[in-house]
Amino acid sequence: MQKIINKNQNGLKGAITIPADKSISHRAVILCSLAKGKSIIKNFSNGKDPVSSLKICKSLGIDINYINSNELSIISDGNLSIPLENLYCGNSGTTMRLMAGVLAGQNFNSTLTGDESLSNRPMKRIIEPLSLMGADIKSKNNKSPLKIYGKKLHGINYKSELASAQVKSSILLAGLMTDGTTSFTEPTLSRNHTELMLSYMNANITTNGLETSISKSELEPKTIEIPGDISSAAYFIAAALIVPNSEIILKNVGLNPTRTGILEILQKMGANIEILNQKNISNEPVGDLKIKYSQLKSCTIQGSIIPKLIDELPVIAVLATQAEGTTIIKDAQDLRNKESDRIKAIVNELKKLGADIEETPDGMIIHGPQKLLGGINVDSYQDHRIAMSLYVAGLLCSKEILIQDFDWVKISFPEFETLFDTLLT
């Protein structure tokens, strides 16, 4: 599907509720499937990626039913059944990596597959530590499909060179069903939704700085209410900050400190953002965000904050085209291992629009402020975050732009256009 975007003349106005957090939705459906009893998930994401996790859990014998459009009932005896066919993860790296941890210690064999994009993403990062636990995982070139031969696993003390919530979660989920204690240490703190949810469901889990330890646990079924996704909120935040005359409120946004790197950076850049109505729901901090158009200044983004905003870097690059000075993004080489090479993708497409931007091995350099011209077609690279970032850029372009393959947005955010239309009318 192609999408035409025109310059916005009036600014974004109004209030919207941000849809459910995808990272938390994945974890909720997986962990509730492992709990013995009945769980309820409120505000489950309708994005294709979390639904891939849901479908796999159903294929493993878990009784999952929709109570309404985004509320689930999950009934489980705590055990998984032998799947009758390969388990298809679609485009979801989170599904594949987390489910590999769950399946490695089962008493049956299984195969995880994905679409063409997922089949090119690196899986060595989970295969290696799971193998140290005794897992038997076969793959070609450490990529999908993963053939998993269920084995009895043992605990390990693993020091990861990569700050990755997916790797950490995979190992912790394997450790949840393993005799002995499994410890995972990361170089900097990645998002900790898995740890918070495991604790909420009374797992035997402790965290000490950058080390998290878990031992065999029986999870308690719970009602889990999922907050809005700050990675989805990022596009509205960015648009309101750079489209003149904008003032919006985003409701029910997850404010987990391992995810709020974008707010830290934007405040450093001079953004007018106010946090309202803060509270805690199902062990996760939540609040509303009030955003006003702002004159932004450049900054350098690097080091330990990168894992806290890795998904938001493409739209931050769009913001940086409108900031005074030179914005430098470093230490973000893992952006090249996403649904696309997001460094190359966003640099190439913003250059087409007239941005003064250059690619570096681990990030990019953006000079601003720069007028974006438009009048051309741009490519989404079949990557939802590139598509949404280019949509925001299109709101500033002097001429309309046409985004190719825009329907990939539905992978993570099917409500994206409807919510933008609400604020742009």
VENTA-V920401 format. One record per residue. N is the residue number from 1. PHI is phi in radians with two decimals (999 if undefined). Layout:
N;PHI / N;PHI
This chain:
1;999 / 2;-1.68 / 3;-2.31 / 4;-1.68 / 5;-2.08 / 6;-1.98 / 7;-1.03 / 8;-1.63 / 9;-1.71 / 10;-1.91 / 11;1.58 / 12;-1.58 / 13;-2.39 / 14;2.04 / 15;-2.34 / 16;-2.40 / 17;-1.77 / 18;-1.32 / 19;-1.12 / 20;-1.04 / 21;-1.15 / 22;-1.25 / 23;-1.04 / 24;-1.26 / 25;-1.07 / 26;-0.93 / 27;-1.18 / 28;-1.10 / 29;-1.21 / 30;-1.23 / 31;-1.21 / 32;-1.16 / 33;-1.21 / 34;-1.60 / 35;-1.44 / 36;-1.62 / 37;2.30 / 38;-1.85 / 39;-2.06 / 40;-2.16 / 41;-1.97 / 42;-1.78 / 43;1.17 / 44;-1.26 / 45;-1.18 / 46;-1.62 / 47;-1.11 / 48;-1.08 / 49;-1.14 / 50;-1.08 / 51;-1.12 / 52;-1.08 / 53;-1.12 / 54;-1.04 / 55;-1.09 / 56;-1.16 / 57;-1.08 / 58;-1.12 / 59;-1.15 / 60;-1.65 / 61;1.62 / 62;-1.49 / 63;-1.46 / 64;-2.14 / 65;-2.40 / 66;-1.40 / 67;-1.39 / 68;-2.58 / 69;-1.10 / 70;-2.46 / 71;-2.18 / 72;-2.03 / 73;-1.90 / 74;-2.19 / 75;-2.07 / 76;-2.53 / 77;-1.67 / 78;1.54 / 79;-2.08 / 80;-1.81 / 81;-1.82 / 82;-1.09 / 83;-1.25 / 84;-1.50 / 85;-2.66 / 86;-1.04 / 87;-1.72 / 88;-1.61 / 89;-1.64 / 90;1.07 / 91;-1.74 / 92;-1.67 / 93;-1.15 / 94;-1.06 / 95;-1.01 / 96;-1.11 / 97;-1.25 / 98;-1.22 / 99;-1.18 / 100;-1.05 / 101;-1.14 / 102;-1.18 / 103;-1.43 / 104;-1.05 / 105;-1.76 / 106;-1.37 / 107;-1.69 / 108;-2.55 / 109;-1.71 / 110;-2.72 / 111;-2.32 / 112;-1.75 / 113;-2.16 / 114;-2.64 / 115;-1.32 / 116;-1.05 / 117;-1.13 / 118;-1.11 / 119;-1.19 / 120;-1.85 / 121;-1.65 / 122;-1.27 / 123;-2.05 / 124;-1.02 / 125;-1.05 / 126;-1.81 / 127;-1.06 / 128;-1.10 / 129;-1.18 / 130;-1.13 / 131;-1.12 / 132;-1.11 / 133;-1.45 / 134;1.85 / 135;-1.20 / 136;-2.07 / 137;-2.13 / 138;-1.89 / 139;-2.71 / 140;-1.71 / 141;1.05 / 142;1.02 / 143;-2.31 / 144;-1.09 / 145;-1.35 / 146;-1.87 / 147;-1.69 / 148;-1.94 / 149;-1.76 / 150;-1.00 / 151;-2.40 / 152;-1.35 / 153;-1.74 / 154;-2.24 / 155;-1.21 / 156;-2.41 / 157;-1.87 / 158;-2.05 / 159;-1.85 / 160;-1.54 / 161;-1.45 / 162;-2.05 / 163;-1.46 / 164;-2.40 / 165;-1.15 / 166;-1.20 / 167;-1.12 / 168;-1.00 / 169;-1.14 / 170;-1.03 / 171;-1.24 / 172;-1.14 / 173;-1.16 / 174;-1.14 / 175;-1.14 / 176;-1.05 / 177;-2.00 / 178;-2.04 / 179;-1.14 / 180;1.51 / 181;-1.90 / 182;-1.96 / 183;-2.09 / 184;-2.20 / 185;-2.04 / 186;-2.08 / 187;-1.20 / 188;-2.44 / 189;-1.30 / 190;-1.61 / 191;-0.95 / 192;-2.05 / 193;-1.06 / 194;-1.09 / 195;-1.09 / 196;-1.13 / 197;-1.27 / 198;-1.06 / 199;-1.12 / 200;-1.05 / 201;-1.70 / 202;1.13 / 203;-1.31 / 204;-1.47 / 205;-2.36 / 206;-2.35 / 207;-2.22 / 208;-2.29 / 209;1.15 / 210;-1.66 / 211;-1.91 / 212;-2.09 / 213;-2.15 / 214;-2.48 / 215;-2.29 / 216;-0.90 / 217;-2.49 / 218;-1.83 / 219;-1.31 / 220;-1.57 / 221;-1.09 / 222;-2.47 / 223;-1.64 / 224;-2.04 / 225;-1.82 / 226;-1.70 / 227;-1.34 / 228;-1.20 / 229;-1.53 / 230;-1.15 / 231;-1.18 / 232;-1.33 / 233;-1.08 / 234;-0.98 / 235;-1.24 / 236;-1.30 / 237;-1.03 / 238;-1.07 / 239;-1.07 / 240;-1.16 / 241;-1.30 / 242;-1.97 / 243;-1.63 / 244;-0.95 / 245;1.25 / 246;-1.53 / 247;-2.73 / 248;-2.39 / 249;-2.18 / 250;-1.90 / 251;-1.68 / 252;1.07 / 253;-1.68 / 254;-1.14 / 255;-2.11 / 256;-0.98 / 257;-1.04 / 258;-1.41 / 259;-2.12 / 260;-1.69 / 261;-1.00 / 262;-1.11 / 263;-1.20 / 264;-1.07 / 265;-1.18 / 266;-1.18 / 267;-1.15 / 268;-1.11 / 269;-1.48 / 270;1.63 / 271;-1.24 / 272;-1.61 / 273;-2.24 / 274;-2.13 / 275;-1.72 / 276;-2.15 / 277;0.93 / 278;-1.25 / 279;-2.75 / 280;-2.15 / 281;-2.26 / 282;0.87 / 283;1.33 / 284;-2.10 / 285;-1.28 / 286;-2.43 / 287;-2.92 / 288;-1.83 / 289;-2.08 / 290;-1.88 / 291;-2.18 / 292;-2.16 / 293;-0.88 / 294;-2.45 / 295;-1.50 / 296;-1.67 / 297;-2.09 / 298;-1.29 / 299;-2.79 / 300;-1.87 / 301;-2.04 / 302;-2.82 / 303;1.27 / 304;-1.17 / 305;-1.38 / 306;-0.99 / 307;-1.08 / 308;-1.48 / 309;-2.58 / 310;-0.98 / 311;-1.28 / 312;-1.62 / 313;-1.05 / 314;-1.04 / 315;-1.34 / 316;-1.12 / 317;-1.08 / 318;-1.07 / 319;-0.98 / 320;-1.12 / 321;-1.14 / 322;-1.85 / 323;-1.61 / 324;-1.29 / 325;1.84 / 326;-1.94 / 327;-1.69 / 328;-2.08 / 329;-1.98 / 330;-2.20 / 331;1.09 / 332;-1.97 / 333;-1.07 / 334;-1.20 / 335;-1.05 / 336;-1.33 / 337;-1.90 / 338;-1.61 / 339;-1.01 / 340;-2.43 / 341;-1.34 / 342;-1.21 / 343;-1.15 / 344;-1.08 / 345;-1.10 / 346;-1.25 / 347;-1.12 / 348;-1.03 / 349;-1.32 / 350;-1.18 / 351;-1.05 / 352;-1.02 / 353;-1.49 / 354;1.83 / 355;-1.28 / 356;-1.66 / 357;-2.48 / 358;-2.37 / 359;-1.52 / 360;-2.15 / 361;-0.99 / 362;-2.11 / 363;2.96 / 364;-2.81 / 365;-2.18 / 366;-2.18 / 367;-1.79 / 368;-2.56 / 369;-1.35 / 370;-2.35 / 371;-1.28 / 372;-1.66 / 373;-1.64 / 374;1.40 / 375;1.33 / 376;-2.46 / 377;-1.60 / 378;-2.17 / 379;-1.88 / 380;-1.45 / 381;1.01 / 382;0.91 / 383;-2.23 / 384;-1.02 / 385;-1.31 / 386;-1.18 / 387;-1.04 / 388;-1.21 / 389;-1.13 / 390;-1.21 / 391;-1.03 / 392;-1.09 / 393;-1.05 / 394;-1.08 / 395;-1.17 / 396;-1.83 / 397;-1.17 / 398;-1.17 / 399;-2.18 / 400;-1.11 / 401;-2.12 / 402;-2.11 / 403;-1.69 / 404;-1.34 / 405;0.96 / 406;-1.19 / 407;-1.14 / 408;-1.14 / 409;-0.98 / 410;-1.12 / 411;-0.96 / 412;-2.07 / 413;-2.59 / 414;-1.09 / 415;-1.55 / 416;-0.91 / 417;-1.15 / 418;-1.06 / 419;-1.21 / 420;-1.13 / 421;-1.02 / 422;-1.07 / 423;-1.49 / 424;-1.65 / 425;-1.50
